Amino acid sequence: MDLQSKWQIFMQDRGDGVTYVDWVLSAWGWTLSIAACAWVLALLVGFLIGTLRTVPSKPLQWFSNAWVELFRNIPLLVQIFLWYQVLPSMFPALQQVPVFALVVLALGLFTSARVAEQVRAGIQSLPRGQFMAGSAIGLTRPQTYRYVILPMASRIVLPPLTSEAMNIIKNSSVAFAAGIAELALYAQQAGVELSMEVEVYLVVSVLYAVSAFGVNRAMAFIEARVRVPGYVGGSK
Amino acid sequence: MKKPLLVLAAALLAAGAAQADTLKKIKETGKVVMGVRDSSGVLSYTVGGGKYAGFHVNLCETIINNIRRDLKLETLSVEYIPVTSQNRIPLVQNGTVDIECGSTTNNQARQQQVAFALTTFVTEVRMAVNAKSGIDSIAKLNGKTVVTTTGTTSVQHLRKHERAAGLDFKEVFGKDHADSFLILESGRADAFVMDDYILAGNIANSKNPADFKVAGEALSVEPIAIMFRKDDPAFKKAVDDQIRAMMKSGDFEKMYKKWFQSPIPPRNTNPNVPMGAALKAAIANPNDNPMESYAKK
């Protein structure tokens, strides 16, 4: 079989009027949707928890520490299983929640623990004098975080956050274990149906790589746009 | 470290041999290597502790014992090697496994690589449903969710049927058979579409076997057979003769009843799968026809 006709097999109907090309595009869409939704959740929760880890209040510190340790000490694949099978069997109300939402929660909260650690590191890398300066000009502690600490810390942690954003694209492949028809599932199923495992995995690998690199470029653009000359981090 | 090297060298030599002669190998070594599956439903499964059970395992053990008797050997030890869907054909080809007793579909593509004994089981792709769901035909799947296992071809039959019958249903995938059954059990899917013996095995080993049943018409029919090396007519004849004799004497049907219609280990549940018309036909007229000859006219 020559190369061209081999690739044309992707144009073939899978049995119900959907071609393998349509299917891989839809799978790519699922991968990107899961990653995007989980990333929004991870950023919101991660910044909150990461900030709480640096506040003076002991109960808040305890809570945020517990959060991070809970979500980063259990393998992601196991967490997916917990959200998808274990929790719904314990709390029947969860059975009504769409699987997509459960997967986004699992991936988003797992990543939130990692984002939180980076945010905490960013905040703690700032000199203590920044807090004092905030109080000196009459800002409350929340205002100091809002106007001084977080804007500076966010710029510092952009490079590790870029890695995290790329990771979430690749980690979204665990949604396969919850039966969502994303790229990893496509690779396994279409590979068998077409008897072309090698070609299908090649296509899927390229799509993952393109997606993650796209995120990398987007983050680099944001980094360049928010850069403040002469500022800590992000300067050249 | 010497021993593994020797074994490897021996395996390479065996792979290099032009014409296979399994009977001679059995006589010389006093040993048969049987390929088995960990979770191929009632056909071949593990009961833990390196022990294997199932209809095809039992059938092979009987055949091997009869061959031992015919060869007038005092003893013949059987070594069990668990194989997977991916490695079973290479392991038979290179001589690691002498006789594979799992759940291999006999089709034309595989006949280029290995040989099959007479058909000893015919599987139908059907569905497992909740016994109270009222789903008793594929037509009733309209608007429902269907689960199947990734890496299997059952879903293709269903898709073709979907288009032909104008049905609309949602497809989800379990990562293995156990996972797919859990999806059905937890109510995330209304039907699990798969080979009937796998469905029966999963139901028999579930917490409440009475809650589930195999239902609906067959989406495809596939012959399953014991597999061994190609170009070994003497061994094929020895195995086929035993199967033919068992089919003629009624022992084959007794063995079927023992595994499919009586309580089986480890839980002593009854899979309760009556013999299908296609298997009855294969007993009446023993043959090693490939899947392609079973295609619906």
HADDOCK unambig.tbl for C-alpha pairs under 7 A between the chains (distance, minus, plus):
assign (segid A and resid 15 and name CA) (segid B and resid 156 and name CA) 6.18 0.50 0.50
assign (segid A and resid 15 and name CA) (segid B and resid 159 and name CA) 5.16 0.50 0.50
assign (segid A and resid 15 and name CA) (segid B and resid 160 and name CA) 4.76 0.50 0.50
assign (segid A and resid 16 and name CA) (segid B and resid 159 and name CA) 5.01 0.50 0.50
assign (segid A and resid 16 and name CA) (segid B and resid 160 and name CA) 5.66 0.50 0.50
assign (segid A and resid 16 and name CA) (segid B and resid 162 and name CA) 6.60 0.50 0.50
assign (segid A and resid 16 and name CA) (segid B and resid 163 and name CA) 5.22 0.50 0.50
assign (segid A and resid 177 and name CA) (segid B and resid 175 and name CA) 6.04 0.50 0.50
assign (segid A and resid 179 and name CA) (segid B and resid 172 and name CA) 5.51 0.50 0.50
assign (segid A and resid 179 and name CA) (segid B and resid 173 and name CA) 4.62 0.50 0.50
assign (segid A and resid 179 and name CA) (segid B and resid 174 and name CA) 5.69 0.50 0.50
assign (segid A and resid 180 and name CA) (segid B and resid 172 and name CA) 6.91 0.50 0.50
assign (segid A and resid 188 and name CA) (segid B and resid 150 and name CA) 6.70 0.50 0.50
assign (segid A and resid 188 and name CA) (segid B and resid 151 and name CA) 5.86 0.50 0.50
assign (segid A and resid 189 and name CA) (segid B and resid 150 and name CA) 5.47 0.50 0.50
assign (segid A and resid 189 and name CA) (segid B and resid 151 and name CA) 4.93 0.50 0.50
assign (segid A and resid 192 and name CA) (segid B and resid 151 and name CA) 5.65 0.50 0.50
assign (segid A and resid 193 and name CA) (segid B and resid 153 and name CA) 6.26 0.50 0.50
